[in-house]
Amino acid sequence: MQQENNQGGCLLDLWQQALNEVEAETTKASRKKHPRLQAGEIVETSNGYAEVVEYINANNVKIRFIATQYETLATAQNIRDGRVKDRFLEQASGGHIGNTCTYQNGHIKPGYPVWKAMFSRVKERENYKEVQISDAFQCFEVFERWYLERQSEYPASITLALDSDLIPFLTDSPKSYSAETCLLLPHSVNTSFTKTKESLDSFSTDKPKGIVNIGEKWLVLTRGDKSEFEDRGDAIAYATDLLISGFMDKFKEEVLPYLSETDSKKVENLEGKLRLKYR
C-alpha cells in the first residue's frame, strides 16, 4: 500500500513538472513573439502614437500620447492591440473628455448632454457663431466638476439649464461659455429672462410686445394686466416695471437660495442693471 501511494505521488510530481515545463515554454514563446515593452518605445494606437513611459508589469504600463501629452495606464496587451483611448483627443463635435468618462453605472452622466449641446449650439446656430468656449470648458472633466458643484445646490426635481446670457448682460461683455460667464439656472428662469428681455427690447420699437393701441388709449396686457393709459410713454414705463418686478420675484424665489456665494455676488446688481438699461 505504501509503495502504491509513493508511485501515485511520483506520477503527480511528474505530471506537475511536465505542466510547468509546458507553461514555461509557452511563456518563453510569447515573450519571444511579444517582447516586453520598453520605456521610450513608440506604439501606435487607434487614437494616434504614444510613448511608453514606464513598464510596471504586464497589467500596468504607463504611456503618454504624443499629440496631446495625455498619460494613462493600460495593459501591455491592450497597448499592443492599439486599444487605448486618448481622453484629451478632440472629438468630432468639439472638445475632449479629459481624465474621466461619460457613463456611470450604465447611464450617461447628467452633465454630458449639457456639455455636448453647448458645442452643438456654437457650431450650428447662426446667432452663436461668435460665441467662444473657454479652454477649461473644452474639457468635459473640468465642465463636469463645475456643473455638478452647482447642480447639487438645487432640489433634484428642478430641471436646469446652462445660461450664458445673464452674466454677459450684467458685465456688458461678449457672450461666451466659461466658468466666469455662465450660470446654472432653472429652465423656467432661463426662459423667463430671455422673454423678459425680448419684451423690454421691443418697447423701443414701433411694435411693443404686450402694449396695444386702441383709439386714444394704450392698453397694457403684460403679465395679465389690463391697465389703460392715455400716453404711450406712461404705458411703456408701467409695463417695464411690471416685467422687471415679475422676473426679479421669480429669480429671488427660484435662484438666489441655491446660488453659491461666488455666483451670488455676480448677480447682486441684476435688478439695478435691468432698471438702468430699460428706464
C-alpha positions in Angstrom: 0.0 0.0 0.0 2.8 2.4 0.9 4.5 1.6 -2.4 1.3 2.3 -4.4 1.0 5.7 -2.6 4.6 6.5 -3.4 4.1 5.6 -7.1 1.0 7.7 -7.2 2.8 10.7 -5.7 5.7 10.3 -8.2 3.2 10.3 -11.1 1.6 13.5 -9.8 5.1 15.1 -9.4 6.0 14.1 -13.0 2.7 15.5 -14.3 3.2 18.8 -12.5 6.7 19.0 -13.7 5.6 18.5 -17.3 2.8 21.1 -16.9 5.4 23.6 -15.6 7.7 22.9 -18.5 4.8 23.5 -21.0 3.8 26.8 -19.3 7.5 27.9 -19.3 7.8 27.1 -23.0 4.5 28.9 -23.7 5.7 32.0 -21.7 9.1 31.9 -23.5 7.4 31.7 -26.9 5.0 34.5 -26.0 7.9 36.7 -24.8 9.8 36.0 -28.0 6.7 36.9 -30.1 5.8 39.9 -27.9 8.9 41.3 -26.3 8.3 43.3 -23.1 7.5 46.9 -23.8 10.4 49.3 -23.1 10.4 52.8 -21.8 10.8 55.2 -24.7 9.3 52.8 -27.2 6.7 54.3 -29.6 3.5 52.4 -30.1 0.6 53.0 -32.5 -3.0 53.1 -31.2 -6.4 53.9 -32.7 -6.0 57.4 -31.2 -2.5 58.1 -32.6 1.0 57.4 -31.5 2.1 57.1 -27.9 5.4 56.7 -26.0 5.9 54.1 -23.3 6.8 56.0 -20.2 7.2 53.2 -17.6 6.7 49.4 -17.6 5.5 48.4 -14.1 4.1 45.0 -15.0 2.1 43.4 -17.8 -1.1 44.9 -16.4 0.2 48.3 -15.7 2.2 50.1 -18.4 2.2 53.9 -18.4 2.1 55.6 -21.8 1.9 59.2 -23.0 0.1 60.2 -26.2 2.5 62.3 -28.3 -0.1 64.6 -29.8 -1.9 65.6 -26.5 0.6 64.6 -23.8 -2.2 62.6 -22.1 -0.8 59.9 -19.8 -2.7 56.7 -18.8 -2.1 53.2 -17.6 -3.1 50.2 -19.7 -2.3 46.5 -20.1 0.6 45.6 -22.3 -1.8 43.5 -24.5 -4.2 46.5 -25.0 -1.3 48.7 -25.9 0.0 46.1 -28.5 -3.5 45.8 -29.9 -3.8 49.6 -30.1 -6.9 49.6 -27.8 -6.1 52.6 -25.6 -8.1 55.9 -25.6 -6.6 59.3 -25.6 -9.1 61.2 -23.5 -7.5 64.6 -24.4 -8.1 63.9 -28.1 -10.6 66.4 -29.6 -13.9 64.8 -30.6 -15.6 65.3 -33.9 -18.2 67.5 -32.3 -15.6 69.5 -30.4 -13.9 69.3 -27.0 -12.2 66.4 -25.3 -13.3 64.1 -22.4 -10.3 64.5 -20.1 -9.4 62.1 -17.3 -13.0 60.9 -16.7 -15.8 59.0 -18.5 -19.2 59.9 -19.9 -21.1 56.9 -18.4 -21.6 55.9 -14.8 -23.4 52.7 -13.6 -24.6 52.2 -17.2 -26.1 55.6 -17.5 -25.0 58.8 -19.3 -23.6 61.3 -16.7 -26.1 64.3 -16.3 -23.6 66.9 -17.3 -22.5 65.2 -20.6 -25.6 66.1 -22.7 -25.4 69.7 -21.5 -21.7 69.8 -22.5 -22.4 68.3 -25.9 -25.3 70.7 -26.5 -23.0 73.6 -25.8 -20.8 72.7 -28.8 -23.8 72.0 -31.0 -25.2 75.5 -30.4 -21.9 77.1 -31.2 -21.4 75.1 -34.4 -25.0 75.0 -35.7 -26.8 78.2 -34.7 -26.2 81.4 -36.7 -26.5 83.7 -33.7 -23.9 81.7 -31.8 -21.1 82.0 -34.5 -19.1 84.5 -32.5 -19.6 82.7 -29.1 -16.4 81.3 -27.7 -15.9 78.3 -25.4 -13.1 78.7 -22.9 -10.2 76.3 -22.8 -11.4 75.0 -19.5 -14.9 74.2 -20.7 -13.5 72.5 -23.8 -12.6 69.7 -21.4 -15.6 67.6 -20.1 -13.7 66.7 -16.9 -13.5 70.4 -15.9 -17.0 71.2 -17.1 -18.5 68.3 -15.2 -16.9 69.4 -12.0 -18.3 72.9 -12.4 -21.7 71.5 -13.4 -22.0 69.1 -10.5 -21.0 71.6 -7.9 -23.9 73.8 -8.9 -26.4 71.1 -9.7 -26.0 69.7 -6.1 -27.3 73.0 -4.7 -30.7 72.7 -6.4 -33.5 70.3 -5.5 -33.4 67.2 -7.7 -36.9 67.9 -9.1 -35.8 71.1 -10.8 -34.9 71.0 -14.5 -31.7 73.0 -15.0 -30.3 74.9 -18.0 -26.9 76.3 -18.8 -27.2 80.0 -19.0 -24.7 82.1 -20.9 -26.8 85.3 -21.2 -27.2 86.8 -17.8 -23.6 87.4 -16.8 -22.6 89.0 -20.1 -25.7 91.2 -19.8 -24.6 92.4 -16.4 -21.0 93.0 -17.4 -21.6 94.3 -21.0 -19.2 91.6 -22.3 -19.4 89.3 -25.3 -21.4 86.1 -24.8 -19.1 83.1 -24.1 -19.1 79.8 -22.3 -16.8 79.7 -19.3 -16.9 79.3 -15.5 -16.8 83.1 -15.2 -19.7 83.9 -17.7 -22.1 81.0 -17.1 -24.7 80.1 -14.5 -26.8 77.0 -13.9 -30.4 78.2 -13.7 -33.8 76.5 -13.5 -35.0 76.1 -17.1 -38.1 78.2 -16.3 -36.0 81.1 -15.1 -33.6 80.9 -18.1 -36.6 81.1 -20.5 -38.2 83.9 -18.4 -35.1 86.0 -18.7 -34.9 85.6 -22.4 -38.6 86.5 -22.9 -38.4 89.4 -20.5 -35.5 90.9 -22.3 -37.3 90.4 -25.7 -40.3 92.3 -24.4 -38.3 95.1 -22.9 -36.2 95.5 -26.1 -39.4 95.7 -28.1 -40.6 98.8 -26.1 -38.1 100.9 -28.1 -39.7 99.8 -31.4 -43.0 100.7 -33.0 -44.4 97.3 -32.0 -44.0 96.9 -28.2 -45.0 93.5 -27.0 -47.9 93.4 -24.6 -49.0 97.0 -25.3 -51.9 97.7 -27.6 -53.1 101.0 -29.1 -56.9 101.3 -29.0 -58.1 104.6 -30.3 -56.9 107.3 -28.0 -55.6 104.9 -25.3 -52.8 102.4 -24.7 -53.7 99.1 -23.2 -51.1 97.1 -21.2 -51.6 93.4 -21.4 -48.3 92.4 -19.8 -48.4 89.6 -17.1 -52.2 89.5 -17.3 -52.6 93.2 -16.6 -55.2 95.3 -18.4 -54.4 98.8 -17.3 -55.1 101.7 -19.7 -53.1 104.8 -20.4 -53.5 107.9 -22.5 -49.8 108.3 -23.0 -47.7 105.7 -24.8 -44.7 106.5 -22.6 -46.6 106.0 -19.4 -47.9 102.6 -20.7 -44.3 101.5 -21.5 -42.9 102.7 -18.1 -45.7 100.8 -16.3 -45.2 97.6 -18.4 -41.4 97.9 -17.9 -41.8 97.9 -14.1 -44.3 95.0 -14.3 -41.8 92.9 -16.3 -38.7 93.6 -14.2 -40.5 93.2 -10.9 -42.2 90.0 -12.0 -38.9 88.5 -13.3 -37.0 89.5 -10.2 -39.6 88.0 -7.9 -39.2 84.7 -9.8 -35.4 85.0 -9.7 -35.2 85.7 -5.9 -37.5 82.8 -5.2 -36.2 80.1 -7.6 -32.5 81.0 -7.9 -30.9 83.1 -5.1 -31.5 80.5 -2.4 -29.4 77.9 -4.3 -26.5 80.0 -5.7 -23.0 79.7 -4.3 -21.6 82.8 -2.6 -19.4 83.4 -5.6 -22.3 83.2 -8.1 -24.5 85.3 -5.8 -22.0 88.1 -6.0 -22.0 88.0 -9.7 -25.8 88.7 -9.9 -26.3 91.0 -6.9 -26.8 94.1 -9.2 -29.2 92.3 -11.6 -32.3 94.4 -10.8 -30.4 97.6 -10.8 -28.9 96.8 -14.2 -32.3 96.0 -15.7 -33.9 99.2 -14.4 -30.9 101.3 -15.5 -30.9 99.8 -19.1 -34.7 100.0 -19.6 -35.6 103.1 -17.7 
